[in-house]
Amino acid sequence: MEKDPPAAVSLPPLRDVIARHGLSANKAFGQNFLFDLNLTGRIARSAAPLDEGSVIEIGPGPGGLTRALLDHGGKDVIVIERDRRFLPVLAEISAAYPDRLTVIEGDALKVDAAKLGRAPRRIVANLPYNVATPLLLNWLAAGAAFASLTLMFQKEVADRLIAQPRSKDYGRLTIATQWRAEVRRLFDVPPRAFTPPPKVTSTVVQLIPRATPLFPADASMLERVAAAAFGQRRKMLRQSLRKVSPRAEEALIAAGIAPTARGEELSIEQFCALSRAFEAL
């Protein structure tokens, strides 16, 4: 039987809290506030169950999504915030939800989220756009340390995460992500939902990290091969992969791939086979 979430705690509206503390979004930190309770609640529900293990949020700002995570069952919510202006606001939320919210002041790029809290760990975040990709790649490198990642990206980044071969969005990020995780698009969020509104549409994506990568390959070699293959998309692989080795054509033939193929034509399985072929040269 599905458990009912704890009763929501009464807190002042976010707009009132921001006004009282004299807060505004900082472009340098890629901040855009999400006030829509329907949307924050939808994100929290998408990441359920939240009452098992720890829920980790990056860049909570004034705590709109943080409140939703707590209201929808989060018993051990950990937030990482580098902007000190928001610490007093987050302290107020922590006081309203005793023993359920931990606030860490710091840069998420320098915090090993895989060691925070307890398993199963779920990351749920409206990511700052300027660090979204490196954060994602760091978390995926941790393998199955996380049960799920429910994240908001710029739509164009989300399109790259879920892309298929022979599409314009298929590239290095696609390979790195789908090799390590199952990915699905959940829903789009329009610019008007944020304050201030960004110039782009956002998309919420859920990733389920794989216990082991999809196919055998060395991670660093796979990245080198993908980077070379998509560095100049229209070049044939026998040319573009010379950046990896002057024996690129030999590796292609060994992997059963036509030297005249282009990167966007290869499946992830073929990229992994090609990486192994380079390793064997």
NUMARTOR-59383 format. One line per field, with one value per residue: residue number from 1; residue in one letter; x, y, z of N, C-alpha, C in turn. Coordinates in steps of 0.02 Angstrom, whole numbers, padded with zeros to 5 digits, always signed. Layout:
seq	c(NUM/...)
type	c(A/...)
n_east	c(X/...)
n_north	c(Y/...)
n_up	c(Z/...)
ca_east	c(X/...)
ca_north	c(Y/...)
ca_up	c(Z/...)
c_east	c(X/...)
c_north	c(Y/...)
c_up	c(Z/...)
***
This chain:
seq	c(1/2/3/4/5/6/7/8/9/10/11/12/13/14/15/16/17/18/19/20/21/22/23/24/25/26/27/28/29/30/31/32/33/34/35/36/37/38/39/40/41/42/43/44/45/46/47/48/49/50/51/52/53/54/55/56/57/58/59/60/61/62/63/64/65/66/67/68/69/70/71/72/73/74/75/76/77/78/79/80/81/82/83/84/85/86/87/88/89/90/91/92/93/94/95/96/97/98/99/100/101/102/103/104/105/106/107/108/109/110/111/112/113/114/115/116/117/118/119/120/121/122/123/124/125/126/127/128/129/130/131/132/133/134/135/136/137/138/139/140/141/142/143/144/145/146/147/148/149/150/151/152/153/154/155/156/157/158/159/160/161/162/163/164/165/166/167/168/169/170/171/172/173/174/175/176/177/178/179/180/181/182/183/184/185/186/187/188/189/190/191/192/193/194/195/196/197/198/199/200/201/202/203/204/205/206/207/208/209/210/211/212/213/214/215/216/217/218/219/220/221/222/223/224/225/226/227/228/229/230/231/232/233/234/235/236/237/238/239/240/241/242/243/244/245/246/247/248/249/250/251/252/253/254/255/256/257/258/259/260/261/262/263/264/265/266/267/268/269/270/271/272/273/274/275/276/277/278/279/280/281)
type	c(M/E/K/D/P/P/A/A/V/S/L/P/P/L/R/D/V/I/A/R/H/G/L/S/A/N/K/A/F/G/Q/N/F/L/F/D/L/N/L/T/G/R/I/A/R/S/A/A/P/L/D/E/G/S/V/I/E/I/G/P/G/P/G/G/L/T/R/A/L/L/D/H/G/G/K/D/V/I/V/I/E/R/D/R/R/F/L/P/V/L/A/E/I/S/A/A/Y/P/D/R/L/T/V/I/E/G/D/A/L/K/V/D/A/A/K/L/G/R/A/P/R/R/I/V/A/N/L/P/Y/N/V/A/T/P/L/L/L/N/W/L/A/A/G/A/A/F/A/S/L/T/L/M/F/Q/K/E/V/A/D/R/L/I/A/Q/P/R/S/K/D/Y/G/R/L/T/I/A/T/Q/W/R/A/E/V/R/R/L/F/D/V/P/P/R/A/F/T/P/P/P/K/V/T/S/T/V/V/Q/L/I/P/R/A/T/P/L/F/P/A/D/A/S/M/L/E/R/V/A/A/A/A/F/G/Q/R/R/K/M/L/R/Q/S/L/R/K/V/S/P/R/A/E/E/A/L/I/A/A/G/I/A/P/T/A/R/G/E/E/L/S/I/E/Q/F/C/A/L/S/R/A/F/E/A/L)
n_east	c(+00043/+00027/+00115/+00056/+00115/+00203/+00110/+00097/+00201/+00165/+00226/+00287/+00242/+00354/+00390/+00366/+00461/+00581/+00572/+00575/+00703/+00776/+00822/+00889/+00903/+01061/+01156/+01284/+01289/+01201/+01064/+00889/+00733/+00608/+00446/+00322/+00210/+00143/+00229/+00350/+00303/+00268/+00393/+00450/+00364/+00393/+00516/+00494/+00506/+00526/+00549/+00640/+00807/+00922/+00888/+00958/+00987/+01040/+01097/+00983/+00937/+00812/+00734/+00618/+00596/+00651/+00560/+00454/+00508/+00520/+00386/+00331/+00371/+00509/+00625/+00755/+00833/+00959/+01041/+01145/+01222/+01301/+01290/+01294/+01195/+01074/+01073/+01014/+00877/+00862/+00892/+00779/+00684/+00736/+00717/+00580/+00555/+00600/+00751/+00754/+00809/+00965/+01088/+01216/+01349/+01432/+01525/+01450/+01521/+01634/+01598/+01578/+01446/+01408/+01447/+01368/+01238/+01130/+01107/+00958/+01018/+00951/+00962/+00892/+00857/+00849/+00955/+01092/+01121/+01249/+01336/+01282/+01311/+01448/+01422/+01327/+01404/+01501/+01422/+01372/+01488/+01504/+01436/+01323/+01297/+01194/+01019/+00931/+00925/+00846/+00825/+00834/+00866/+00928/+00826/+00891/+01004/+00946/+00889/+01003/+01043/+00948/+00954/+00953/+01050/+01100/+01037/+01030/+01060/+01130/+01278/+01437/+01396/+01280/+01330/+01414/+01319/+01209/+01280/+01306/+01184/+01004/+00893/+00760/+00643/+00543/+00456/+00425/+00471/+00412/+00489/+00421/+00388/+00486/+00577/+00704/+00634/+00715/+00799/+00771/+00680/+00655/+00690/+00637/+00721/+00742/+00863/+00922/+01050/+01159/+01205/+01321/+01415/+01338/+01401/+01560/+01701/+01839/+01828/+01897/+01956/+01841/+01784/+01884/+01876/+01742/+01748/+01837/+01768/+01653/+01704/+01721/+01589/+01551/+01655/+01730/+01755/+01880/+01962/+01935/+01963/+02099/+02153/+02151/+02228/+02356/+02331/+02197/+02108/+02136/+02089/+01953/+01916/+01944/+01846/+01735/+01677/+01635/+01762/+01724/+01615/+01520/+01525/+01396/+01322/+01350/+01308/+01297/+01349/+01434/+01526/+01586/+01644/+01735/+01816/+01875/+01946/+02042/+02112/+02171/+02265)
n_north	c(-00060/+00111/+00238/+00378/+00544/+00643/+00767/+00928/+01063/+01223/+01362/+01529/+01605/+01583/+01698/+01799/+01767/+01786/+01923/+01972/+01940/+02009/+01953/+01904/+01833/+01767/+01790/+01742/+01623/+01550/+01558/+01533/+01559/+01444/+01456/+01396/+01294/+01182/+01133/+01109/+01013/+00914/+00877/+00825/+00715/+00639/+00588/+00496/+00341/+00447/+00428/+00334/+00300/+00433/+00597/+00704/+00871/+00994/+01160/+01232/+01362/+01477/+01374/+01315/+01191/+01112/+01119/+01050/+00922/+00883/+00893/+00791/+00673/+00659/+00604/+00616/+00738/+00815/+00962/+01055/+01206/+01343/+01480/+01594/+01683/+01619/+01536/+01575/+01568/+01433/+01380/+01415/+01333/+01210/+01216/+01209/+01081/+00974/+00883/+00830/+00896/+00932/+01053/+01093/+01198/+01239/+01201/+01108/+01039/+01004/+00921/+00756/+00677/+00546/+00498/+00554/+00552/+00410/+00251/+00199/+00324/+00471/+00593/+00749/+00889/+01059/+01103/+01219/+01297/+01322/+01229/+01106/+00997/+00949/+00912/+00808/+00712/+00682/+00620/+00509/+00439/+00382/+00266/+00143/+00211/+00296/+00286/+00349/+00491/+00637/+00768/+00939/+01015/+01129/+01125/+01093/+01025/+00915/+00856/+00807/+00711/+00608/+00572/+00483/+00377/+00449/+00569/+00749/+00787/+00686/+00636/+00663/+00683/+00608/+00477/+00461/+00470/+00377/+00260/+00236/+00247/+00226/+00330/+00447/+00564/+00672/+00792/+00956/+01123/+01284/+01446/+01550/+01498/+01525/+01640/+01755/+01740/+01620/+01618/+01506/+01350/+01228/+01058/+00916/+00772/+00598/+00490/+00326/+00254/+00127/-00034/-00089/-00026/-00011/-00082/-00170/-00065/+00048/+00190/+00314/+00296/+00277/+00404/+00481/+00428/+00459/+00599/+00631/+00578/+00657/+00781/+00844/+00832/+00798/+00735/+00584/+00436/+00375/+00480/+00576/+00502/+00490/+00572/+00500/+00387/+00353/+00237/+00224/+00177/+00042/+00004/+00030/-00064/-00181/-00173/-00195/-00091/+00021/+00116/+00233/+00277/+00392/+00477/+00498/+00394/+00279/+00157/+00150/+00030/+00001/+00106/+00068/-00054/-00006/+00071/-00031/-00092/+00006/+00004/-00119/-00106)
n_up	c(+00000/-00042/+00043/+00135/+00116/+00241/+00333/+00259/+00305/+00372/+00297/+00260/+00101/-00038/-00111/-00020/+00076/+00006/-00020/+00110/+00151/+00060/-00062/-00223/-00389/-00438/-00575/-00600/-00532/-00602/-00568/-00558/-00496/-00444/-00417/-00430/-00355/-00402/-00499/-00427/-00340/-00432/-00481/-00365/-00340/-00451/-00419/-00321/-00225/-00084/+00049/+00080/+00120/+00074/+00010/-00104/-00142/-00257/-00256/-00191/-00169/-00123/-00077/-00135/-00207/-00110/-00004/-00064/-00079/+00054/+00094/+00019/+00074/+00101/+00216/+00251/+00195/+00104/+00067/-00044/-00048/-00119/-00114/+00007/+00045/+00049/+00157/+00285/+00252/+00218/+00342/+00413/+00352/+00389/+00527/+00530/+00491/+00588/+00612/+00485/+00378/+00310/+00290/+00183/+00161/+00017/-00134/-00256/-00353/-00289/-00189/-00135/-00176/-00172/-00051/+00042/+00166/+00166/+00082/-00007/-00117/-00185/-00307/-00330/-00421/-00477/-00582/-00581/-00733/-00781/-00729/-00747/-00836/-00803/-00669/-00686/-00757/-00661/-00563/-00633/-00651/-00530/-00534/-00476/-00358/-00338/-00330/-00414/-00526/-00535/-00631/-00683/-00837/-00964/-01108/-01229/-01186/-01122/-01234/-01296/-01204/-01218/-01349/-01508/-01621/-01779/-01768/-01747/-01618/-01560/-01482/-01398/-01262/-01259/-01278/-01164/-01063/-01088/-01091/-00959/-00892/-00886/-00972/-00970/-01034/-00937/-00920/-00992/-00942/-00949/-00986/-00917/-00795/-00706/-00601/-00615/-00783/-00884/-01046/-01114/-01137/-01009/-00959/-00871/-00826/-00798/-00734/-00719/-00645/-00708/-00645/-00697/-00836/-01000/-01107/-01119/-01096/-01087/-00989/-01008/-01134/-01212/-01202/-01267/-01397/-01431/-01422/-01525/-01634/-01642/-01649/-01772/-01853/-01984/-02044/-02108/-02010/-02023/-02042/-01938/-01823/-01819/-01727/-01614/-01642/-01762/-01825/-01850/-01951/-01954/-01827/-01843/-01941/-01871/-01774/-01849/-01919/-02047/-02122/-02186/-02119/-02014/-01855/-01800/-01848/-01779/-01656/-01475/-01432/-01539/-01527/-01408/-01445/-01537/-01455/-01379/-01481/-01513/-01393/-01404/-01503)
ca_east	c(+00000/+00067/+00114/+00040/+00171/+00188/+00071/+00138/+00213/+00145/+00281/+00267/+00254/+00424/+00399/+00370/+00526/+00633/+00566/+00596/+00776/+00807/+00859/+00877/+00942/+01129/+01172/+01349/+01277/+01151/+01004/+00822/+00690/+00548/+00396/+00260/+00204/+00123/+00288/+00396/+00271/+00272/+00462/+00459/+00327/+00428/+00575/+00473/+00490/+00574/+00556/+00691/+00874/+00931/+00874/+01009/+00969/+01095/+01076/+00913/+00916/+00765/+00705/+00553/+00596/+00667/+00496/+00415/+00539/+00501/+00314/+00313/+00395/+00581/+00640/+00826/+00848/+01023/+01048/+01211/+01212/+01363/+01274/+01281/+01136/+01015/+01079/+00963/+00812/+00863/+00890/+00709/+00651/+00761/+00683/+00509/+00554/+00654/+00789/+00741/+00845/+01035/+01112/+01289/+01374/+01489/+01520/+01430/+01573/+01688/+01569/+01565/+01378/+01401/+01464/+01322/+01178/+01129/+01074/+00968/+01024/+00919/+00976/+00836/+00883/+00845/+01027/+01118/+01137/+01320/+01376/+01240/+01343/+01500/+01393/+01298/+01457/+01531/+01377/+01369/+01551/+01497/+01401/+01259/+01295/+01131/+00961/+00903/+00941/+00790/+00861/+00810/+00917/+00905/+00797/+00939/+01047/+00904/+00883/+01065/+01045/+00903/+00958/+00966/+01095/+01078/+01001/+01076/+01076/+01171/+01348/+01479/+01359/+01235/+01368/+01435/+01261/+01172/+01324/+01305/+01119/+00943/+00872/+00695/+00616/+00481/+00412/+00457/+00451/+00420/+00527/+00379/+00380/+00542/+00592/+00682/+00626/+00773/+00783/+00761/+00637/+00690/+00662/+00653/+00743/+00760/+00914/+00931/+01117/+01166/+01253/+01382/+01402/+01299/+01446/+01628/+01744/+01875/+01793/+01937/+01963/+01776/+01777/+01929/+01849/+01682/+01768/+01866/+01717/+01604/+01738/+01702/+01537/+01542/+01713/+01729/+01790/+01950/+01998/+01927/+01991/+02172/+02172/+02159/+02286/+02367/+02307/+02124/+02073/+02146/+02043/+01885/+01906/+01943/+01781/+01681/+01645/+01661/+01803/+01691/+01558/+01527/+01510/+01324/+01292/+01369/+01273/+01341/+01384/+01489/+01577/+01622/+01685/+01789/+01861/+01913/+01992/+02098/+02151/+02207/+02316)
ca_north	c(+00000/+00172/+00277/+00448/+00586/+00681/+00828/+00985/+01113/+01290/+01411/+01587/+01598/+01595/+01767/+01839/+01752/+01818/+01994/+01987/+01932/+02050/+01908/+01905/+01781/+01785/+01760/+01708/+01556/+01519/+01549/+01551/+01533/+01410/+01467/+01360/+01236/+01124/+01106/+01080/+00952/+00864/+00852/+00783/+00652/+00601/+00557/+00451/+00357/+00492/+00412/+00282/+00327/+00505/+00636/+00756/+00925/+01040/+01229/+01242/+01432/+01492/+01313/+01295/+01119/+01081/+01112/+00998/+00857/+00868/+00884/+00730/+00613/+00655/+00601/+00636/+00780/+00849/+01012/+01085/+01275/+01382/+01551/+01603/+01725/+01578/+01493/+01589/+01542/+01360/+01365/+01420/+01272/+01156/+01221/+01190/+01009/+00952/+00821/+00802/+00933/+00949/+01103/+01094/+01255/+01218/+01194/+01039/+01008/+00982/+00878/+00688/+00663/+00474/+00482/+00588/+00517/+00337/+00221/+00221/+00396/+00499/+00664/+00786/+00958/+01107/+01117/+01281/+01278/+01329/+01172/+01047/+00939/+00918/+00878/+00745/+00664/+00661/+00573/+00447/+00402/+00346/+00203/+00132/+00243/+00331/+00248/+00387/+00562/+00672/+00830/+00987/+01042/+01163/+01076/+01070/+00975/+00856/+00824/+00770/+00653/+00555/+00567/+00419/+00384/+00481/+00631/+00805/+00795/+00628/+00656/+00641/+00680/+00550/+00416/+00458/+00462/+00316/+00204/+00224/+00254/+00229/+00400/+00462/+00632/+00674/+00847/+01021/+01179/+01345/+01500/+01591/+01467/+01546/+01710/+01784/+01688/+01610/+01626/+01440/+01301/+01179/+00990/+00871/+00707/+00551/+00441/+00270/+00229/+00055/-00066/-00091/+00007/-00048/-00128/-00163/-00014/+00091/+00254/+00367/+00284/+00290/+00477/+00503/+00408/+00498/+00668/+00636/+00562/+00711/+00846/+00871/+00781/+00778/+00697/+00511/+00415/+00359/+00543/+00608/+00461/+00494/+00607/+00448/+00347/+00352/+00172/+00226/+00135/-00027/-00006/+00028/-00128/-00232/-00168/-00210/-00028/+00048/+00176/+00291/+00296/+00452/+00463/+00498/+00332/+00223/+00145/+00150/-00035/+00007/+00149/+00028/-00102/+00033/+00088/-00091/-00103/+00052/-00021/-00179/-00091)
ca_up	c(+00000/-00046/+00104/+00129/+00138/+00302/+00322/+00240/+00358/+00351/+00292/+00219/+00029/-00056/-00132/+00041/+00108/-00034/-00009/+00179/+00156/+00009/-00107/-00295/-00424/-00457/-00640/-00596/-00507/-00645/-00527/-00579/-00443/-00464/-00364/-00445/-00311/-00441/-00532/-00378/-00316/-00485/-00482/-00305/-00350/-00502/-00390/-00268/-00155/-00052/+00120/+00088/+00110/+00075/-00049/-00109/-00187/-00272/-00270/-00172/-00168/-00068/-00050/-00162/-00218/-00045/+00032/-00097/-00062/+00123/+00097/-00015/+00108/+00115/+00288/+00259/+00137/+00110/+00015/-00051/-00073/-00115/-00105/+00078/+00056/+00059/+00217/+00336/+00229/+00225/+00413/+00433/+00329/+00431/+00592/+00521/+00480/+00633/+00601/+00418/+00327/+00324/+00242/+00175/+00123/-00022/-00207/-00271/-00394/-00244/-00138/-00159/-00156/-00162/+00018/+00086/+00187/+00164/+00024/-00076/-00125/-00245/-00318/-00361/-00424/-00532/-00584/-00612/-00801/-00798/-00704/-00750/-00870/-00763/-00611/-00708/-00773/-00598/-00529/-00671/-00640/-00466/-00546/-00443/-00292/-00335/-00355/-00470/-00532/-00565/-00640/-00733/-00881/-01024/-01154/-01279/-01153/-01113/-01300/-01308/-01159/-01239/-01422/-01541/-01678/-01841/-01754/-01738/-01547/-01539/-01479/-01342/-01200/-01266/-01267/-01094/-01019/-01099/-01075/-00887/-00861/-00925/-00972/-01000/-01025/-00898/-00944/-01004/-00899/-00988/-00954/-00875/-00730/-00665/-00587/-00678/-00834/-00929/-01117/-01143/-01103/-00969/-00962/-00816/-00850/-00745/-00752/-00673/-00657/-00717/-00599/-00737/-00900/-01049/-01142/-01094/-01126/-01040/-00990/-01037/-01206/-01243/-01207/-01319/-01462/-01445/-01433/-01592/-01684/-01648/-01653/-01838/-01865/-02054/-02068/-02101/-01950/-02037/-02036/-01873/-01769/-01818/-01665/-01563/-01662/-01835/-01850/-01841/-02000/-01930/-01771/-01871/-01974/-01818/-01739/-01897/-01937/-02110/-02112/-02214/-02077/-01973/-01785/-01784/-01873/-01737/-01593/-01416/-01434/-01587/-01498/-01358/-01483/-01566/-01399/-01364/-01537/-01503/-01336/-01425/-01555)
c_east	c(+00044/+00059/+00094/+00099/+00153/+00149/+00117/+00142/+00195/+00205/+00257/+00280/+00326/+00436/+00405/+00438/+00582/+00632/+00592/+00672/+00813/+00849/+00841/+00921/+01010/+01146/+01237/+01341/+01224/+01084/+00941/+00775/+00627/+00497/+00334/+00256/+00182/+00183/+00338/+00368/+00276/+00343/+00473/+00424/+00362/+00488/+00558/+00498/+00546/+00587/+00606/+00760/+00875/+00915/+00923/+00988/+01029/+01067/+01004/+00890/+00869/+00725/+00637/+00547/+00610/+00603/+00456/+00442/+00520/+00427/+00291/+00350/+00469/+00595/+00712/+00846/+00912/+01029/+01119/+01203/+01277/+01351/+01251/+01218/+01075/+01017/+01028/+00894/+00808/+00862/+00819/+00670/+00672/+00727/+00611/+00501/+00610/+00684/+00778/+00781/+00916/+01059/+01188/+01308/+01435/+01473/+01506/+01482/+01629/+01663/+01556/+01497/+01367/+01416/+01417/+01264/+01185/+01091/+01003/+00968/+00989/+00938/+00917/+00856/+00862/+00916/+01043/+01145/+01212/+01363/+01338/+01276/+01400/+01474/+01365/+01352/+01493/+01487/+01373/+01432/+01550/+01458/+01334/+01256/+01228/+01075/+00930/+00928/+00883/+00810/+00829/+00870/+00886/+00879/+00847/+00988/+01008/+00897/+00945/+01070/+01005/+00907/+00972/+01015/+01060/+01034/+01051/+01099/+01121/+01244/+01383/+01439/+01309/+01271/+01386/+01377/+01227/+01214/+01318/+01236/+01062/+00916/+00802/+00675/+00551/+00434/+00453/+00430/+00464/+00458/+00486/+00369/+00433/+00543/+00666/+00675/+00689/+00751/+00767/+00710/+00680/+00655/+00684/+00665/+00757/+00809/+00919/+01000/+01118/+01217/+01321/+01366/+01371/+01340/+01517/+01667/+01780/+01846/+01833/+01947/+01897/+01765/+01822/+01902/+01787/+01699/+01796/+01812/+01668/+01637/+01724/+01653/+01534/+01601/+01702/+01773/+01864/+01994/+01995/+01960/+02067/+02197/+02183/+02221/+02295/+02344/+02230/+02088/+02079/+02098/+01971/+01870/+01902/+01876/+01722/+01643/+01677/+01702/+01772/+01630/+01573/+01502/+01436/+01289/+01304/+01325/+01323/+01380/+01444/+01545/+01619/+01668/+01746/+01840/+01905/+01965/+02053/+02142/+02195/+02262/+02387)
c_north	c(+00062/+00213/+00349/+00489/+00622/+00744/+00887/+01035/+01182/+01337/+01470/+01574/+01617/+01668/+01813/+01829/+01788/+01894/+02013/+01985/+01974/+02011/+01918/+01852/+01808/+01750/+01721/+01636/+01519/+01509/+01573/+01519/+01502/+01414/+01424/+01296/+01174/+01091/+01075/+01015/+00896/+00834/+00805/+00715/+00608/+00563/+00505/+00379/+00398/+00475/+00356/+00313/+00403/+00536/+00695/+00808/+00972/+01109/+01243/+01314/+01446/+01432/+01293/+01220/+01082/+01069/+01054/+00929/+00836/+00854/+00818/+00669/+00609/+00658/+00622/+00674/+00819/+00899/+01042/+01153/+01314/+01456/+01562/+01643/+01682/+01535/+01510/+01564/+01467/+01339/+01369/+01358/+01213/+01156/+01198/+01115/+00978/+00884/+00790/+00837/+00950/+00997/+01102/+01155/+01233/+01215/+01121/+01002/+00980/+00936/+00809/+00667/+00589/+00453/+00516/+00543/+00442/+00312/+00200/+00298/+00417/+00573/+00694/+00859/+00995/+01134/+01185/+01263/+01278/+01272/+01106/+00987/+00909/+00884/+00810/+00693/+00639/+00608/+00507/+00405/+00363/+00282/+00199/+00161/+00279/+00287/+00282/+00458/+00594/+00745/+00874/+01017/+01091/+01110/+01049/+01019/+00910/+00818/+00783/+00708/+00594/+00541/+00496/+00430/+00414/+00542/+00686/+00813/+00738/+00648/+00630/+00634/+00621/+00486/+00408/+00443/+00395/+00253/+00186/+00225/+00247/+00301/+00406/+00534/+00628/+00729/+00910/+01073/+01243/+01399/+01540/+01562/+01492/+01621/+01717/+01729/+01681/+01618/+01560/+01399/+01252/+01111/+00950/+00801/+00662/+00500/+00388/+00240/+00152/+00028/-00073/-00056/-00040/-00100/-00118/-00109/+00022/+00162/+00309/+00358/+00297/+00365/+00505/+00488/+00450/+00571/+00678/+00626/+00619/+00780/+00882/+00820/+00756/+00739/+00622/+00491/+00399/+00422/+00571/+00568/+00457/+00533/+00558/+00405/+00352/+00286/+00167/+00179/+00061/-00043/-00012/-00040/-00184/-00232/-00182/-00148/-00001/+00111/+00240/+00313/+00361/+00437/+00456/+00435/+00274/+00218/+00148/+00084/-00032/+00052/+00111/-00022/-00066/+00053/+00028/-00105/-00057/+00028/-00080/-00166/-00097)
c_up	c(+00000/+00017/+00090/+00152/+00202/+00286/+00308/+00299/+00331/+00355/+00251/+00145/+00012/-00076/-00072/+00076/+00072/-00023/+00061/+00187/+00103/-00041/-00180/-00328/-00445/-00523/-00639/-00572/-00548/-00610/-00562/-00529/-00472/-00407/-00372/-00403/-00348/-00474/-00483/-00350/-00368/-00489/-00423/-00314/-00401/-00474/-00336/-00280/-00123/+00021/+00133/+00076/+00112/+00007/-00049/-00161/-00196/-00286/-00252/-00173/-00110/-00044/-00076/-00173/-00153/-00006/+00002/-00080/+00008/+00129/+00065/+00012/+00123/+00189/+00303/+00196/+00151/+00053/+00016/-00084/-00065/-00103/-00033/+00092/+00073/+00123/+00271/+00316/+00237/+00298/+00440/+00412/+00373/+00500/+00588/+00511/+00523/+00614/+00532/+00363/+00351/+00270/+00242/+00133/+00083/-00096/-00223/-00313/-00351/-00189/-00168/-00134/-00142/-00091/+00067/+00106/+00184/+00102/+00042/-00081/-00190/-00250/-00355/-00362/-00486/-00538/-00611/-00682/-00815/-00772/-00711/-00780/-00829/-00700/-00631/-00721/-00711/-00564/-00567/-00662/-00575/-00473/-00510/-00373/-00282/-00364/-00415/-00468/-00569/-00570/-00694/-00771/-00930/-01072/-01204/-01250/-01143/-01180/-01317/-01264/-01186/-01314/-01446/-01599/-01739/-01828/-01739/-01665/-01521/-01539/-01417/-01277/-01201/-01248/-01193/-01047/-01027/-01087/-01001/-00856/-00911/-00918/-01002/-00985/-00986/-00923/-00952/-00955/-00937/-00951/-00904/-00805/-00681/-00654/-00574/-00731/-00876/-01002/-01152/-01103/-01065/-00975/-00902/-00844/-00791/-00772/-00698/-00688/-00662/-00666/-00632/-00803/-00951/-01086/-01115/-01132/-01071/-01046/-01024/-01112/-01242/-01252/-01262/-01389/-01480/-01459/-01503/-01646/-01696/-01651/-01718/-01867/-01937/-02082/-02061/-02042/-01964/-02034/-01965/-01817/-01771/-01758/-01608/-01578/-01738/-01867/-01844/-01889/-01980/-01873/-01795/-01902/-01922/-01781/-01786/-01919/-02001/-02097/-02139/-02173/-02040/-01902/-01770/-01807/-01827/-01675/-01535/-01414/-01482/-01562/-01446/-01392/-01513/-01513/-01381/-01419/-01532/-01446/-01356/-01476/-01527)
***
